Amino acid sequence: QVHIVESGGGLVQPGGSLTLSCETSGSVVDIGTMRWYRQAPGKERELVASITRAGSTYVANSVKGRFSVSRDNAKSAEFLQMGNLQPDDTAVYSCNVDTPIGNFWGQGTQVTVST
């Protein structure tokens, strides 16, 4: 089993920055591709960014140039650096990971961009 905990969400003003963290723990050592999804009220879930174990990254066009993704394989952790946040970025951000025993989700962390 893999346990996932996201942190770093909160309330931020437009133009502000946040860094989200996704920490994994459990019996699985080899964490594969790690992803960040977000879902805003009334909208479909959106893939925001992903990073393979080797470090290849994907960032959605909607956040390109403002968000970046990174990971620490030694800590089995993933990070989402978010800059120039806008109200449309308000959503629950969730971490998703591939492992040899399956795909796992975290509970999510709320990001609210508002004055």
Helices and strands as residue ranges (DSSP letters): E 2-7, E 10-12, E 18-26, E 34-39, E 46-51, E 57-59, E 67-72, G 73-75, E 77-82, G 87-89, E 91-99, E 102-105, E 109-113
